[in-house]
Amino acid sequence: MDLFHGEWSTILPPDAGAVASPGYAELFTDPRIAWANEVLGPFEGFDVLELGPLEGAHSYLLERLGAASVTAIEGNSRAFLKCLCMKEVMAMKRVTYKLGNFVPYLADCPRFDAIIACGVLYHMTEPLVLLERMASKADRIMLWTHYYDHEAIQARPDNNLYAKPAALKGSPYRGVKRFYPEAAMAWRGFSGGSERHAVWLEHDSLIQFFHDRGFTTSVQSDAANSNGPALSLCAKR
Ligand SMILES: C[S@@+](CC[C@H](N)C(=O)[O-])C[C@H]1O[C@@H](n2cnc3c(N)ncnc32)[C@H](O)[C@@H]1O
């Protein structure tokens, strides 16, 4: 684990072995995956696609919930290698990590029983493309994402990172360009997208997208998140 000294985001469980830099995110005890299992599952016996596993904590939770297989696509090569370390250390047996961009992967992949897209939508420059492809490959989708809320964002000290909200490319859905802070991009453990900006959808557009495609939705608000308004969403049809 110390190969990636100073680059871990996840707080590792005590049985992960010696780690000099323990991270900050409690992903091994993340209640969002348990909630998704309640609303969309149980995941037991499911073939699950996980987008952006980062360091593998959610993959581990999905396997422990009984998923028959977890296919996890990670685009950052260092994060991919950290996932492989985590897989070894945590003895994951039914998880397969693939290195690459999950957007083109979703165009050609088989259907899955469920897709977990936690912390990835707000890194997309074209979030509607990702949503459309997910909706074409599964009838159960869980996502956690930031969204654009004008009042909440304008009240933030980093409101200069956001452009003007607008309708996205002739669609009925609205979003805004959001630029990454320079300092965040400079960190070696940076877990964002590959461009200098992403597009954040507005809250109602996000929900409406799923309703327009025949999904029912359950939402848990994370509006007070320190990095900007966010929500967990389970969509099912
Ligand atoms: C903010 S982290 C979220 C990690 C984890 N899923 C969670 O919820 O804690 C985003 C992860 O998605 C990966 N990622 C972002 N865009 C990607 C893409 N287009 N294809 C593959 N991986 C991507 C990043 O490298 C990073 O590991």
The ligand as an SDF file (V2000), in Angstrom:
LIG
                    3D

 27 29  0  0  0  0  0  0  0  0999 V2000
  -14.3960   11.2420   -7.4630 C   0  0  0  0  0  0  0  0  0  0  0  0
  -13.8270    9.6470   -7.8470 S   0  0  0  0  0  0  0  0  0  0  0  0
  -15.1430    8.6390   -7.2390 C   0  0  0  0  0  0  0  0  0  0  0  0
  -14.6480    7.3530   -6.6670 C   0  0  0  0  0  0  0  0  0  0  0  0
  -15.6810    6.4000   -6.0790 C   0  0  0  0  0  0  0  0  0  0  0  0
  -16.5630    5.8710   -7.1050 N   0  0  0  0  0  0  0  0  0  0  0  0
  -16.4650    7.0710   -4.9830 C   0  0  0  0  0  0  0  0  0  0  0  0
  -17.6530    7.2930   -5.1460 O   0  0  0  0  0  0  0  0  0  0  0  0
  -15.8820    7.3780   -3.9390 O   0  0  0  0  0  0  0  0  0  0  0  0
  -14.0370    9.5090   -9.6190 C   0  0  0  0  0  0  0  0  0  0  0  0
  -13.3240    8.2940  -10.2000 C   0  0  0  0  0  0  0  0  0  0  0  0
  -13.7680    8.0870  -11.5460 O   0  0  0  0  0  0  0  0  0  0  0  0
  -12.6420    7.9810  -12.4240 C   0  0  0  0  0  0  0  0  0  0  0  0
  -13.0770    8.4790  -13.7340 N   0  0  0  0  0  0  0  0  0  0  0  0
  -13.5310    9.7290  -14.0290 C   0  0  0  0  0  0  0  0  0  0  0  0
  -13.8930    9.8010  -15.3230 N   0  0  0  0  0  0  0  0  0  0  0  0
  -13.6770    8.5700  -15.8550 C   0  0  0  0  0  0  0  0  0  0  0  0
  -13.8760    7.9900  -17.1460 C   0  0  0  0  0  0  0  0  0  0  0  0
  -14.3810    8.7230  -18.1650 N   0  0  0  0  0  0  0  0  0  0  0  0
  -13.5800    6.6790  -17.3360 N   0  0  0  0  0  0  0  0  0  0  0  0
  -13.0650    5.9380  -16.3110 C   0  0  0  0  0  0  0  0  0  0  0  0
  -12.8630    6.4210  -15.0630 N   0  0  0  0  0  0  0  0  0  0  0  0
  -13.1540    7.7230  -14.8400 C   0  0  0  0  0  0  0  0  0  0  0  0
  -11.5680    8.8060  -11.7510 C   0  0  0  0  0  0  0  0  0  0  0  0
  -10.2740    8.4410  -12.1930 O   0  0  0  0  0  0  0  0  0  0  0  0
  -11.8280    8.4650  -10.2780 C   0  0  0  0  0  0  0  0  0  0  0  0
  -11.1940    7.2760   -9.9010 O   0  0  0  0  0  0  0  0  0  0  0  0
  1  2  1  0
  2  3  1  0
  2 10  1  0
  3  4  1  0
  4  5  1  0
  5  6  1  0
  5  7  1  0
  7  8  2  0
  7  9  1  0
 10 11  1  0
 11 12  1  0
 11 26  1  0
 12 13  1  0
 13 14  1  0
 13 24  1  0
 14 15  1  0
 14 23  1  0
 15 16  2  0
 16 17  1  0
 17 18  1  0
 17 23  2  0
 18 19  1  0
 18 20  2  0
 20 21  1  0
 21 22  2  0
 22 23  1  0
 24 25  1  0
 24 26  1  0
 26 27  1  0
M  CHG  2   2   1   9  -1
M  END
$$$$
